[in-house]
């Protein structure tokens, strides 16, 4: 069995020109477009394009931190996003 070892360890694995997170978004939107149709076919092309543009302008992990700041996700070993002061 052949294993693919990336030339640089800090670079993410890519399929065609999509990173793993972008590919997951495309597959999810394709699934939704096949199930529901209509606007999801348009979103299939628009959302990944906008996401790639935003992703290029911010450092790695910025999306996760934005979602944490809004309160949609939690990050391990950190206080909740709404807490402004805490004691260790």
N, CA, C and O atoms as a printed pandas DataFrame, in Angstrom:
     atom_number atom_name residue_name chain_id  residue_number  x_coord  y_coord  z_coord
0              1         N          UNK        A               1    0.841   -1.166    0.000
1              2        CA          UNK        A               1    0.000    0.000    0.000
2              3         C          UNK        A               1    0.896    1.242    0.000
3              4         O          UNK        A               1    1.864    1.326    0.756
4              5         N          UNK        A               2    0.556    2.195   -0.857
5              6        CA          UNK        A               2    1.329    3.430   -0.926
6              7         C          UNK        A               2    0.757    4.467    0.026
7              8         O          UNK        A               2   -0.459    4.622    0.140
8              9         N          UNK        A               3    1.645    5.172    0.704
9             10        CA          UNK        A               3    1.244    6.271    1.575
10            11         C          UNK        A               3    1.753    7.568    0.973
11            12         O          UNK        A               3    2.863    7.632    0.444
12            13         N          UNK        A               4    0.931    8.589    1.059
13            14        CA          UNK        A               4    1.326    9.895    0.537
14            15         C          UNK        A               4    1.915   10.717    1.674
15            16         O          UNK        A               4    1.207   11.062    2.620
16            17         N          UNK        A               5    3.181   11.027    1.593
17            18        CA          UNK        A               5    3.847   11.846    2.593
18            19         C          UNK        A               5    4.017   13.232    1.998
19            20         O          UNK        A               5    4.643   13.384    0.948
20            21         N          UNK        A               6    3.460   14.261    2.664
21            22        CA          UNK        A               6    3.592   15.613    2.114
22            23         C          UNK        A               6    5.033   16.098    2.168
23            24         O          UNK        A               6    5.794   15.717    3.057
24            25         N          UNK        A               7    5.398   16.935    1.217
25            26        CA          UNK        A               7    6.760   17.458    1.166
26            27         C          UNK        A               7    7.021   18.379    2.360
27            28         O          UNK        A               7    8.106   18.351    2.942
28            29         N          UNK        A               8    6.045   19.179    2.719
29            30        CA          UNK        A               8    6.166   20.077    3.859
30            31         C          UNK        A               8    5.083   19.717    4.870
31            32         O          UNK        A               8    3.907   19.649    4.512
32            33         N          UNK        A               9    5.459   19.486    6.121
33            34        CA          UNK        A               9    4.507   19.018    7.121
34            35         C          UNK        A               9    3.505   20.079    7.533
35            36         O          UNK        A               9    2.412   19.744    7.990
36            37         N          UNK        A              10    3.849   21.355    7.384
37            38        CA          UNK        A              10    2.934   22.406    7.809
38            39         C          UNK        A              10    1.852   22.704    6.780
39            40         O          UNK        A              10    0.918   23.448    7.075
40            41         N          UNK        A              11    1.955   22.148    5.593
41            42        CA          UNK        A              11    0.949   22.399    4.560
42            43         C          UNK        A              11   -0.172   21.364    4.660
43            44         O          UNK        A              11    0.109   20.176    4.821
44            45         N          UNK        A              12   -1.433   21.786    4.569
45            46        CA          UNK        A              12   -2.545   20.837    4.674
46            47         C          UNK        A              12   -2.661   19.973    3.417
47            48         O          UNK        A              12   -2.183   20.337    2.343
48            49         N          UNK        A              13   -3.299   18.839    3.580
49            50        CA          UNK        A              13   -3.540   17.951    2.445
50            51         C          UNK        A              13   -4.592   18.596    1.551
51            52         O          UNK        A              13   -5.593   19.124    2.037
52            53         N          UNK        A              14   -4.359   18.550    0.243
53            54        CA          UNK        A              14   -5.294   19.158   -0.696
54            55         C          UNK        A              14   -5.808   18.118   -1.684
55            56         O          UNK        A              14   -5.086   17.210   -2.096
56            57         N          UNK        A              15   -7.062   18.277   -2.045
57            58        CA          UNK        A              15   -7.677   17.482   -3.097
58            59         C          UNK        A              15   -8.056   18.477   -4.180
59            60         O          UNK        A              15   -8.849   19.387   -3.940
60            61         N          UNK        A              16   -7.495   18.309   -5.368
61            62        CA          UNK        A              16   -7.561   19.291   -6.439
62            63         C          UNK        A              16   -6.995   20.598   -5.896
63            64         O          UNK        A              16   -5.813   20.634   -5.554
64            65         N          UNK        A              17   -7.771   21.668   -5.801
65            66        CA          UNK        A              17   -7.238   22.893   -5.212
66            67         C          UNK        A              17   -7.965   23.233   -3.913
67            68         O          UNK        A              17   -7.868   24.364   -3.437
68            69         N          UNK        A              18   -8.697   22.271   -3.327
69            70        CA          UNK        A              18   -9.424   22.482   -2.077
70            71         C          UNK        A              18   -8.633   21.939   -0.893
71            72         O          UNK        A              18   -8.025   20.873   -0.983
72            73         N          UNK        A              19   -8.644   22.679    0.220
73            74        CA          UNK        A              19   -8.146   22.147    1.491
74            75         C          UNK        A              19   -9.218   21.221    2.046
75            76         O          UNK        A              19  -10.316   21.133    1.497
76            77         N          UNK        A              20   -8.898   20.530    3.135
77            78        CA          UNK        A              20   -9.840   19.559    3.705
78            79         C          UNK        A              20  -11.134   20.232    4.165
79            80         O          UNK        A              20  -12.217   19.695    3.932
80            81         N          UNK        A              21  -11.042   21.393    4.811
81            82        CA          UNK        A              21  -12.263   22.062    5.281
82            83         C          UNK        A              21  -13.113   22.588    4.131
83            84         O          UNK        A              21  -14.342   22.559    4.201
84            85         N          UNK        A              22  -12.469   23.064    3.083
85            86        CA          UNK        A              22  -13.202   23.546    1.915
86            87         C          UNK        A              22  -13.888   22.385    1.191
87            88         O          UNK        A              22  -15.021   22.515    0.726
88            89         N          UNK        A              23  -13.197   21.261    1.104
89            90        CA          UNK        A              23  -13.774   20.084    0.452
90            91         C          UNK        A              23  -14.976   19.568    1.238
91            92         O          UNK        A              23  -15.976   19.163    0.644
92            93         N          UNK        A              24  -14.887   19.580    2.559
93            94        CA          UNK        A              24  -16.021   19.152    3.388
94            95         C          UNK        A              24  -17.226   20.056    3.149
95            96         O          UNK        A              24  -18.363   19.587    3.094
96            97         N          UNK        A              25  -16.970   21.351    3.009
97            98        CA          UNK        A              25  -18.049   22.301    2.751
98            99         C          UNK        A              25  -18.680   22.033    1.384
99           100         O          UNK        A              25  -19.903   22.080    1.255
100          101         N          UNK        A              26  -17.880   21.759    0.378
101          102        CA          UNK        A              26  -18.389   21.482   -0.968
102          103         C          UNK        A              26  -19.210   20.197   -0.970
103          104         O          UNK        A              26  -20.276   20.146   -1.583
104          105         N          UNK        A              27  -18.725   19.162   -0.293
105          106        CA          UNK        A              27  -19.452   17.888   -0.249
106          107         C          UNK        A              27  -20.781   18.062    0.478
107          108         O          UNK        A              27  -21.799   17.535    0.027
108          109         N          UNK        A              28  -20.792   18.791    1.595
109          110        CA          UNK        A              28  -22.037   19.031    2.325
110          111         C          UNK        A              28  -23.036   19.809    1.468
111          112         O          UNK        A              28  -24.215   19.460    1.416
112          113         N          UNK        A              29  -22.570   20.854    0.805
113          114        CA          UNK        A              29  -23.466   21.640   -0.038
114          115         C          UNK        A              29  -23.946   20.848   -1.253
115          116         O          UNK        A              29  -25.084   21.021   -1.689
116          117         N          UNK        A              30  -23.100   19.987   -1.802
117          118        CA          UNK        A              30  -23.519   19.126   -2.909
118          119         C          UNK        A              30  -24.610   18.171   -2.448
119          120         O          UNK        A              30  -25.594   17.953   -3.156
120          121         N          UNK        A              31  -24.432   17.603   -1.261
121          122        CA          UNK        A              31  -25.441   16.709   -0.689
122          123         C          UNK        A              31  -26.766   17.448   -0.502
123          124         O          UNK        A              31  -27.823   16.930   -0.864
124          125         N          UNK        A              32  -26.712   18.659    0.063
125          126        CA          UNK        A              32  -27.931   19.445    0.260
126          127         C          UNK        A              32  -28.567   19.854   -1.063
127          128         O          UNK        A              32  -29.791   19.894   -1.186
128          129         N          UNK        A              33  -27.726   20.158   -2.054
129          130        CA          UNK        A              33  -28.257   20.550   -3.369
130          131         C          UNK        A              33  -28.968   19.385   -4.043
131          132         O          UNK        A              33  -29.995   19.576   -4.694
132          133         N          UNK        A              34  -28.427   18.177   -3.891
133          134        CA          UNK        A              34  -29.088   17.015   -4.497
134          135         C          UNK        A              34  -30.380   16.664   -3.772
135          136         O          UNK        A              34  -31.321   16.154   -4.381
136          137         N          UNK        A              35  -30.426   16.938   -2.461
137          138        CA          UNK        A              35  -31.645   16.637   -1.702
138          139         C          UNK        A              35  -32.734   17.689   -1.912
139          140         O          UNK        A              35  -33.889   17.353   -2.174
140          141         N          UNK        A              36  -32.353   18.971   -1.792
141          142        CA          UNK        A              36  -33.347   20.034   -1.802
142          143         C          UNK        A              36  -33.341   20.885   -3.067
143          144         O          UNK        A              36  -34.361   21.477   -3.420
144          145         N          UNK        A              37  -32.190   20.951   -3.757
145          146        CA          UNK        A              37  -32.112   21.720   -4.988
146          147         C          UNK        A              37  -32.178   23.211   -4.758
147          148         O          UNK        A              37  -31.655   23.728   -3.770
148          149         N          UNK        A              38  -32.827   23.895   -5.682
149          150        CA          UNK        A              38  -33.065   25.334   -5.628
150          151         C          UNK        A              38  -31.817   26.143   -5.304
151          152         O          UNK        A              38  -30.848   26.129   -6.063
152          153         N          UNK        A              39  -31.842   26.844   -4.185
153          154        CA          UNK        A              39  -30.797   27.802   -3.848
154          155         C          UNK        A              39  -29.470   27.108   -3.487
155          156         O          UNK        A              39  -28.409   27.726   -3.575
156          157         N          UNK        A              40  -29.526   25.856   -3.092
157          158        CA          UNK        A              40  -28.296   25.160   -2.697
158          159         C          UNK        A              40  -27.348   24.953   -3.879
159          160         O          UNK        A              40  -26.137   24.855   -3.682
160          161         N          UNK        A              41  -27.875   24.886   -5.098
161          162        CA          UNK        A              41  -26.998   24.775   -6.267
162          163         C          UNK        A              41  -26.184   26.056   -6.454
163          164         O          UNK        A              41  -25.023   26.005   -6.860
164          165         N          UNK        A              42  -26.785   27.181   -6.162
165          166        CA          UNK        A              42  -26.059   28.453   -6.240
166          167         C          UNK        A              42  -25.060   28.552   -5.094
167          168         O          UNK        A              42  -23.918   28.967   -5.289
168          169         N          UNK        A              43  -25.503   28.166   -3.891
169          170        CA          UNK        A              43  -24.614   28.201   -2.726
170          171         C          UNK        A              43  -23.425   27.273   -2.885
171          172         O          UNK        A              43  -22.367   27.515   -2.304
172          173         N          UNK        A              44  -23.587   26.211   -3.666
173          174        CA          UNK        A              44  -22.500   25.261   -3.904
174          175         C          UNK        A              44  -21.277   25.943   -4.506
175          176         O          UNK        A              44  -20.150   25.514   -4.262
176          177         N          UNK        A              45  -21.482   26.987   -5.279
177          178        CA          UNK        A              45  -20.366   27.704   -5.891
178          179         C          UNK        A              45  -19.999   28.982   -5.145
179          180         O          UNK        A              45  -18.830   29.364   -5.097
180          181         N          UNK        A              46  -20.988   29.636   -4.568
181          182        CA          UNK        A              46  -20.754   30.931   -3.920
182          183         C          UNK        A              46  -20.070   30.783   -2.562
183          184         O          UNK        A              46  -19.094   31.481   -2.288
184          185         N          UNK        A              47  -20.567   29.889   -1.712
185          186        CA          UNK        A              47  -20.057   29.762   -0.345
186          187         C          UNK        A              47  -18.572   29.363   -0.307
187          188         O          UNK        A              47  -17.807   30.015    0.404
188          189         N          UNK        A              48  -18.128   28.327   -1.034
189          190        CA          UNK        A              48  -16.689   28.010   -0.995
190          191         C          UNK        A              48  -15.813   29.139   -1.546
191          192         O          UNK        A              48  -14.711   29.363   -1.045
192          193         N          UNK        A              49  -16.286   29.844   -2.559
193          194        CA          UNK        A              49  -15.517   30.960   -3.120
194          195         C          UNK        A              49  -15.330   32.062   -2.079
195          196         O          UNK        A              49  -14.225   32.571   -1.891
196          197         N          UNK        A              50  -16.422   32.423   -1.406
197          198        CA          UNK        A              50  -16.351   33.467   -0.372
198          199         C          UNK        A              50  -15.491   32.990    0.793
199          200         O          UNK        A              50  -14.690   33.758    1.325
200          201         N          UNK        A              51  -15.648   31.736    1.191
201          202        CA          UNK        A              51  -14.870   31.179    2.299
202          203         C          UNK        A              51  -13.372   31.193    1.985
203          204         O          UNK        A              51  -12.562   31.521    2.851
204          205         N          UNK        A              52  -13.002   30.839    0.753
205          206        CA          UNK        A              52  -11.578   30.849    0.380
206          207         C          UNK        A              52  -11.024   32.271    0.392
207          208         O          UNK        A              52   -9.885   32.483    0.808
208          209         N          UNK        A              53  -11.810   33.244   -0.057
209          210        CA          UNK        A              53  -11.364   34.642   -0.032
210          211         C          UNK        A              53  -11.140   35.118    1.406
211          212         O          UNK        A              53  -10.134   35.763    1.699
212          213         N          UNK        A              54  -12.076   34.800    2.300
213          214        CA          UNK        A              54  -11.949   35.206    3.700
214          215         C          UNK        A              54  -10.778   34.484    4.357
215          216         O          UNK        A              54  -10.031   35.078    5.134
216          217         N          UNK        A              55  -10.626   33.220    4.046
217          218        CA          UNK        A              55   -9.567   32.405    4.661
218          219         C          UNK        A              55   -8.173   32.937    4.315
219          220         O          UNK        A              55   -7.257   32.846    5.132
220          221         N          UNK        A              56   -8.010   33.480    3.132
221          222        CA          UNK        A              56   -6.708   34.014    2.715
222          223         C          UNK        A              56   -6.330   35.286    3.468
223          224         O          UNK        A              56   -5.144   35.583    3.617
224          225         N          UNK        A              57   -7.321   36.041    3.945
225          226        CA          UNK        A              57   -7.066   37.324    4.597
226          227         C          UNK        A              57   -6.762   37.218    6.087
227          228         O          UNK        A              57   -6.265   38.178    6.676
228          229         N          UNK        A              58   -7.050   36.065    6.717
229          230        CA          UNK        A              58   -6.862   35.911    8.151
230          231         C          UNK        A              58   -5.865   34.792    8.440
231          232         O          UNK        A              58   -5.670   33.911    7.604
232          233         N          UNK        A              59   -5.227   34.816    9.619
233          234        CA          UNK        A              59   -4.280   33.745    9.962
234          235         C          UNK        A              59   -5.011   32.433   10.239
235          236         O          UNK        A              59   -6.234   32.400   10.376
236          237         N          UNK        A              60   -4.228   31.352   10.318
237          238        CA          UNK        A              60   -4.787   30.030   10.575
238          239         C          UNK        A              60   -5.542   30.014   11.899
239          240         O          UNK        A              60   -5.067   30.571   12.889
240          241         N          UNK        A              61   -6.693   29.394   11.926
241          242        CA          UNK        A              61   -7.479   29.285   13.146
242          243         C          UNK        A              61   -8.403   30.455   13.419
243          244         O          UNK        A              61   -9.088   30.467   14.442
244          245         N          UNK        A              62   -8.440   31.429   12.542
245          246        CA          UNK        A              62   -9.256   32.624   12.771
246          247         C          UNK        A              62  -10.750   32.285   12.779
247          248         O          UNK        A              62  -11.502   32.843   13.579
248          249         N          UNK        A              63  -11.182   31.390   11.912
249          250        CA          UNK        A              63  -12.601   31.032   11.858
250          251         C          UNK        A              63  -13.028   30.375   13.167
251          252         O          UNK        A              63  -14.098   30.673   13.698
252          253         N          UNK        A              64  -12.198   29.494   13.677
253          254        CA          UNK        A              64  -12.518   28.824   14.936
254          255         C          UNK        A              64  -12.621   29.836   16.078
255          256         O          UNK        A              64  -13.513   29.737   16.921
256          257         N          UNK        A              65  -11.720   30.796   16.104
257          258        CA          UNK        A              65  -11.763   31.811   17.151
258          259         C          UNK        A              65  -12.967   32.745   16.995
259          260         O          UNK        A              65  -13.531   33.203   17.988
260          261         N          UNK        A              66  -13.358   33.026   15.749
261          262        CA          UNK        A              66  -14.553   33.840   15.544
262          263         C          UNK        A              66  -15.803   33.104   16.039
263          264         O          UNK        A              66  -16.671   33.703   16.673
264          265         N          UNK        A              67  -15.887   31.805   15.745
265          266        CA          UNK        A              67  -17.024   31.014   16.208
266          267         C          UNK        A              67  -17.036   30.913   17.731
267          268         O          UNK        A              67  -18.104   30.904   18.342
268          269         N          UNK        A              68  -15.849   30.835   18.350
269          270        CA          UNK        A              68  -15.742   30.823   19.812
270          271         C          UNK        A              68  -16.213   32.151   20.389
271          272         O          UNK        A              68  -16.943   32.175   21.380
272          273         N          UNK        A              69  -15.804   33.241   19.781
273          274        CA          UNK        A              69  -16.159   34.569   20.264
274          275         C          UNK        A              69  -17.673   34.806   20.205
275          276         O          UNK        A              69  -18.240   35.443   21.091
276          277         N          UNK        A              70  -18.317   34.291   19.161
277          278        CA          UNK        A              70  -19.769   34.406   19.030
278          279         C          UNK        A              70  -20.468   33.505   20.045
279          280         O          UNK        A              70  -21.580   33.804   20.482
280          281         N          UNK        A              71  -19.818   32.404   20.418
281          282        CA          UNK        A              71  -20.391   31.483   21.387
282          283         C          UNK        A              71  -20.947   30.216   20.775
283          284         O          UNK        A              71  -21.662   29.474   21.448
284          285         N          UNK        A              72  -20.636   29.945   19.507
285          286        CA          UNK        A              72  -21.155   28.753   18.841
286          287         C          UNK        A              72  -20.376   27.494   19.193
287          288         O          UNK        A              72  -20.946   26.403   19.197
288          289         N          UNK        A              73  -19.082   27.621   19.489
289          290        CA          UNK        A              73  -18.267   26.465   19.864
290          291         C          UNK        A              73  -17.492   26.804   21.130
291          292         O          UNK        A              73  -17.399   27.968   21.521
292          293         N          UNK        A              74  -16.938   25.776   21.766
293          294        CA          UNK        A              74  -16.071   26.012   22.920
294          295         C          UNK        A              74  -14.690   25.438   22.603
295          296         O          UNK        A              74  -14.562   24.470   21.854
296          297         N          UNK        A              75  -13.687   26.039   23.172
297          298        CA          UNK        A              75  -12.308   25.587   22.984
298          299         C          UNK        A              75  -11.851   24.998   24.315
299          300         O          UNK        A              75  -12.106   25.565   25.377
300          301         N          UNK        A              76  -11.175   23.859   24.245
301          302        CA          UNK        A              76  -10.741   23.156   25.449
302          303         C          UNK        A              76   -9.902   24.035   26.361
303          304         O          UNK        A              76   -9.079   24.828   25.901
304          305         N          UNK        A              77  -10.122   23.883   27.652
305          306        CA          UNK        A              77   -9.343   24.557   28.692
306          307         C          UNK        A              77   -9.389   26.087   28.607
307          308         O          UNK        A              77   -8.431   26.759   28.986
308          309         N          UNK        A              78  -10.478   26.621   28.121
309          310        CA          UNK        A              78  -10.647   28.074   28.080
310          311         C          UNK        A              78  -11.985   28.423   28.729
311          312         O          UNK        A              78  -12.904   27.605   28.721
312          313         N          UNK        A              79  -12.104   29.620   29.288
313          314        CA          UNK        A              79  -13.402   30.011   29.851
314          315         C          UNK        A              79  -14.421   30.224   28.736
315          316         O          UNK        A              79  -14.072   30.292   27.558
316          317         N          UNK        A              80  -15.662   30.325   29.128
317          318        CA          UNK        A              80  -16.714   30.589   28.139
318          319         C          UNK        A              80  -16.477   31.948   27.498
319          320         O          UNK        A              80  -15.837   32.816   28.092
320          321         N          UNK        A              81  -16.981   32.131   26.314
321          322        CA          UNK        A              81  -16.690   33.350   25.564
322          323         C          UNK        A              81  -17.316   34.600   26.186
323          324         O          UNK        A              81  -16.829   35.707   25.957
324          325         N          UNK        A              82  -18.373   34.442   26.958
325          326        CA          UNK        A              82  -19.028   35.610   27.554
326          327         C          UNK        A              82  -18.360   36.066   28.849
327          328         O          UNK        A              82  -18.687   37.143   29.346
328          329         N          UNK        A              83  -17.435   35.285   29.415
329          330        CA          UNK        A              83  -16.746   35.670   30.641
330          331         C          UNK        A              83  -15.612   36.622   30.301
331          332         O          UNK        A              83  -14.731   36.293   29.506
332          333         N          UNK        A              84  -15.637   37.793   30.899
333          334        CA          UNK        A              84  -14.589   38.786   30.627
334          335         C          UNK        A              84  -13.500   38.752   31.673
335          336         O          UNK        A              84  -12.355   39.087   31.370
336          337         N          UNK        A              85  -13.820   38.354   32.910
337          338        CA          UNK        A              85  -12.825   38.266   33.975
338          339         C          UNK        A              85  -12.935   36.906   34.648
339          340         O          UNK        A              85  -14.038   36.412   34.881
340          341         N          UNK        A              86  -11.812   36.310   34.955
341          342        CA          UNK        A              86  -11.806   35.040   35.661
342          343         C          UNK        A              86  -10.535   34.923   36.485
343          344         O          UNK        A              86   -9.521   35.549   36.176
344          345         N          UNK        A              87  -10.598   34.121   37.530
345          346        CA          UNK        A              87   -9.445   33.900   38.395
346          347         C          UNK        A              87   -8.961   32.474   38.206
347          348         O          UNK        A              87   -9.762   31.542   38.136
348          349         N          UNK        A              88   -7.648   32.305   38.123
349          350        CA          UNK        A              88   -7.087   30.964   37.930
350          351         C          UNK        A              88   -6.921   30.261   39.243
351          352         O          UNK        A              88   -6.462   29.119   39.277
